[in-house]
Amino acid sequence: MTRLRCDGYVLPSRRSRRGRAVSELLVGVLIVSIVLLGLLYLWTEDDKPTEFGIDVSPYRVANAVYAHNLLERYRLAVMNYIDMYGQLPGDVGAQANGTGRGDWRLERQYGEGERALADMADASVVPRGTLRVRGRELELAWVSLVADERELTGANYFVLRGFNRDEARAMDWKFDDGRNNDGDILYAVRGEDAVDLYMRLELDN
């Protein structure tokens, strides 16, 4: 390494000055990254979105959007199956009622929800194995609204048990009517932070 001597002082070479500049730059980048990560953490934990009018963090809202988009993909998979086979996957109503047609209900007493997922996997419209959304196992079931022991209405629903409560609220506000007991997205409180989430499976049959 060459050094220059001037009035008793040794001046560093260009190579050593370049090495010091790169290390100082790396330290600066590291400090800025730590500050940005800290700000991002505070923003996702503390800030509340104002466009929904509910106190849910943006992190939970993003998870709700992800879960809704995944459920929409599964809904399209059901529609693809119907287009290919002309009936609802897993619907054994044709055998049960002897009409030769399904009843378009995924009824639990016949285990049709489990059969529906297996039928869709056999048709290659969904991957094989347990389907999960945000870590919760996906179910398909016919859900009835009953009053005075009389069925008022019913529909096929995607069901996610033990879903995060804030994410269910965010999904309901963003994609439905914001009420947990009405519309296409419903949820029933299961615990302090968990709900059973129901999303209506819209069928164009």
C-alpha positions as CSV (number, residue, x, y, z in Angstrom):
1,M,0.0,0.0,0.0
2,T,1.4,3.4,-1.0
3,R,1.2,6.3,1.5
4,L,2.1,9.9,1.0
5,R,3.9,11.9,3.6
6,C,3.3,15.6,3.9
7,D,4.7,17.7,6.7
8,G,5.0,14.8,9.1
9,Y,1.4,13.4,8.4
10,V,0.8,10.2,6.5
11,L,-2.1,10.5,4.1
12,P,-4.1,7.3,3.4
13,S,-4.1,6.0,-0.1
14,R,-7.2,6.1,-2.3
15,R,-7.9,2.4,-1.7
16,S,-8.1,2.8,2.1
17,R,-10.4,5.9,1.7
18,R,-12.6,3.9,-0.7
19,G,-12.9,1.0,1.9
20,R,-13.9,3.5,4.6
21,A,-16.5,5.1,2.5
22,V,-18.1,1.7,1.6
23,S,-18.2,0.7,5.3
24,E,-19.7,4.0,6.3
25,L,-22.4,3.6,3.6
26,L,-23.2,0.1,4.8
27,V,-23.6,1.3,8.4
28,G,-25.9,4.1,7.1
29,V,-28.0,1.7,5.1
30,L,-28.3,-0.6,8.1
31,I,-29.5,2.3,10.4
32,V,-32.1,3.5,7.9
33,S,-33.4,-0.1,7.4
34,I,-33.8,-0.5,11.2
35,V,-35.7,2.8,11.5
36,L,-38.0,1.9,8.5
37,L,-38.7,-1.6,10.0
38,G,-39.6,0.0,13.3
39,L,-41.9,2.5,11.7
40,L,-43.6,-0.3,9.7
41,Y,-44.1,-2.4,12.9
42,L,-45.7,0.6,14.7
43,W,-47.9,1.4,11.7
44,T,-49.2,-2.2,11.4
45,E,-49.8,-2.6,15.1
46,D,-51.2,0.8,16.1
47,D,-52.8,2.6,13.2
48,K,-56.4,2.0,12.4
49,P,-57.9,2.3,8.9
50,T,-60.4,5.1,8.7
51,E,-62.1,4.0,5.5
52,F,-63.9,1.1,7.3
53,G,-64.9,2.9,10.4
54,I,-63.7,0.0,12.5
55,D,-60.6,-0.4,14.8
56,V,-58.8,-3.1,12.9
57,S,-55.1,-2.8,12.0
58,P,-54.0,-2.7,8.4
59,Y,-52.2,-6.1,9.0
60,R,-55.6,-7.7,9.8
61,V,-57.2,-6.0,6.8
62,A,-54.6,-7.3,4.5
63,N,-55.1,-10.8,5.9
64,A,-58.9,-10.4,5.4
65,V,-58.4,-9.4,1.7
66,Y,-56.0,-12.4,1.2
67,A,-58.5,-14.8,2.8
68,H,-61.4,-13.4,0.7
69,N,-59.5,-13.7,-2.5
70,L,-58.6,-17.3,-1.7
71,L,-62.3,-18.1,-1.0
72,E,-63.2,-16.5,-4.3
73,R,-60.7,-18.8,-6.0
74,Y,-62.4,-21.8,-4.4
75,R,-65.8,-20.5,-5.5
76,L,-64.5,-20.3,-9.0
77,A,-63.2,-23.9,-8.7
78,V,-66.8,-25.0,-7.7
79,M,-68.2,-23.2,-10.7
80,N,-65.6,-24.9,-13.0
81,Y,-66.7,-28.2,-11.6
82,I,-70.3,-27.4,-12.2
83,D,-69.4,-26.4,-15.8
84,M,-67.6,-29.7,-16.4
85,Y,-70.1,-32.1,-14.7
86,G,-73.4,-30.2,-14.6
87,Q,-73.9,-30.7,-10.8
88,L,-72.6,-29.5,-7.5
89,P,-69.5,-31.5,-6.3
90,G,-70.3,-33.9,-3.6
91,D,-74.0,-33.7,-4.1
92,V,-75.4,-37.2,-3.5
93,G,-79.0,-35.9,-3.5
94,A,-79.5,-37.8,-6.8
95,Q,-78.9,-41.1,-5.0
96,A,-80.7,-40.1,-1.8
97,N,-83.9,-38.8,-3.3
98,G,-84.1,-41.1,-6.3
99,T,-84.8,-38.3,-8.8
100,G,-81.5,-38.7,-10.7
101,R,-80.7,-35.1,-9.9
102,G,-78.9,-33.5,-7.0
103,D,-80.7,-31.1,-4.7
104,W,-77.9,-28.5,-4.9
105,R,-77.4,-28.7,-1.1
106,L,-74.2,-29.8,0.6
107,E,-75.9,-31.5,3.5
108,R,-73.9,-32.7,6.5
109,Q,-75.9,-35.8,7.2
110,Y,-74.7,-37.2,3.9
111,G,-71.1,-36.0,4.4
112,E,-71.5,-34.0,1.2
113,G,-69.1,-31.2,2.2
114,E,-66.2,-33.6,2.5
115,R,-67.2,-35.4,-0.7
116,A,-67.3,-32.0,-2.5
117,L,-63.7,-31.2,-1.7
118,A,-62.7,-34.7,-2.7
119,D,-64.6,-34.5,-6.0
120,M,-63.0,-31.1,-6.8
121,A,-59.5,-32.6,-6.1
122,D,-60.3,-35.5,-8.4
123,A,-61.4,-33.1,-11.1
124,S,-58.1,-31.2,-10.6
125,V,-59.8,-27.9,-9.9
126,V,-58.2,-27.7,-6.4
127,P,-55.1,-29.2,-5.0
128,R,-55.3,-32.5,-3.1
129,G,-55.3,-32.6,0.6
130,T,-56.8,-30.4,3.3
131,L,-57.7,-26.9,2.0
132,R,-56.8,-24.2,4.5
133,V,-57.4,-20.4,4.6
134,R,-55.3,-18.5,7.1
135,G,-54.5,-21.8,8.9
136,R,-58.1,-22.8,9.2
137,E,-59.6,-25.9,7.5
138,L,-62.1,-25.1,4.8
139,E,-65.5,-26.7,5.0
140,L,-68.5,-26.6,2.6
141,A,-72.0,-26.9,4.1
142,W,-75.6,-26.1,3.7
143,V,-76.6,-23.5,6.3
144,S,-80.3,-22.8,7.1
145,L,-81.8,-19.8,8.8
146,V,-84.6,-21.3,11.0
147,A,-87.3,-19.5,13.0
148,D,-90.1,-21.3,14.9
149,E,-88.8,-24.6,13.7
150,R,-89.4,-23.5,10.1
151,E,-86.6,-23.0,7.5
152,L,-86.8,-19.4,6.3
153,T,-83.9,-19.5,3.9
154,G,-80.7,-21.4,3.3
155,A,-77.6,-21.6,1.1
156,N,-74.3,-23.4,0.7
157,Y,-71.5,-21.7,2.6
158,F,-67.7,-21.9,2.9
159,V,-67.1,-22.3,6.6
160,L,-63.9,-21.4,8.5
161,R,-64.0,-22.3,12.2
162,G,-61.9,-20.4,14.7
163,F,-61.1,-17.6,12.2
164,N,-59.6,-14.4,13.6
165,R,-62.3,-12.0,14.8
166,D,-60.8,-8.8,13.5
167,E,-60.1,-10.3,10.1
168,A,-63.7,-11.5,9.9
169,R,-64.9,-8.0,10.8
170,A,-62.6,-6.4,8.2
171,M,-63.8,-8.9,5.5
172,D,-67.4,-8.2,6.3
173,W,-66.9,-4.4,6.2
174,K,-64.8,-4.5,3.0
175,F,-66.8,-7.1,0.9
176,D,-70.3,-7.1,2.4
177,D,-72.6,-5.1,4.6
178,G,-70.6,-4.8,7.8
179,R,-73.1,-6.8,9.8
180,N,-72.2,-10.1,11.2
181,N,-75.7,-11.6,11.0
182,D,-76.8,-10.5,7.6
183,G,-75.6,-10.6,4.0
184,D,-73.2,-13.0,2.2
185,I,-70.5,-13.0,4.9
186,L,-71.6,-14.0,8.4
187,Y,-69.7,-14.8,11.6
188,A,-70.6,-16.2,15.0
189,V,-68.5,-15.3,18.0
190,R,-66.7,-18.4,19.2
191,G,-64.2,-16.9,21.8
192,E,-62.5,-13.7,22.7
193,D,-60.6,-13.4,19.4
194,A,-62.1,-16.2,17.3
195,V,-65.3,-16.6,15.3
196,D,-66.9,-19.1,12.9
197,L,-66.9,-17.4,9.5
198,Y,-69.5,-18.2,6.8
199,M,-69.2,-17.0,3.3
200,R,-72.1,-17.7,0.9
201,L,-71.2,-19.9,-2.1
202,E,-73.0,-18.1,-4.9
203,L,-74.1,-20.6,-7.6
204,D,-75.4,-19.7,-11.0
205,N,-77.5,-22.9,-11.4
